[in-house]
Amino acid sequence: MWKEFVADSPSALLPDFSYSGYHHGEKAIPEIKGPVFNVVDYGAVPNNGKNASAAIQAAVDACEAAGVCVVFFQTVPSSSMMTK
């Protein structure tokens, strides 16, 4: 992207990612309080091409039953989980 911008700078657009992330990078990510429910622990498998909706819902349901918690999507760079 940078090479294209430099080569054609008068008409090229360079995306501004300076405000990406949690609260646009202006606030620190809060500490996790309460249990963490990893969707992988409920059967979701990154990059397997199969629908992970049931596993994700199971993690959400367990989280809801616990009260305050976090549903964590364990992924690696360039990974995905399919849903309906």
Phi, psi and omega in degrees: 000318182296318180299319179295322179296313181294319182293328184228045189302328180297326182247353183280151177250135176247113182300145179259105179260013186293341180251021179278161178100186183299123181047042177059026180074008183266349178231149177289149175291129183291155175292144179280124177242127183102176184289155176248128180250107182276123182299335177295325178293344180254011173109356177287136180235115179299142172064021179265357177075006180256154181292124182258010185303316182295319179293319179295316179296322178297320178293319178296317179297317179295321178297314180299320180294331181280341183098245181277124182194183178230135171262120186253130176259101181284113178225165173242163180310139179063032177250165180209162174231129182278140171227171179290000000 
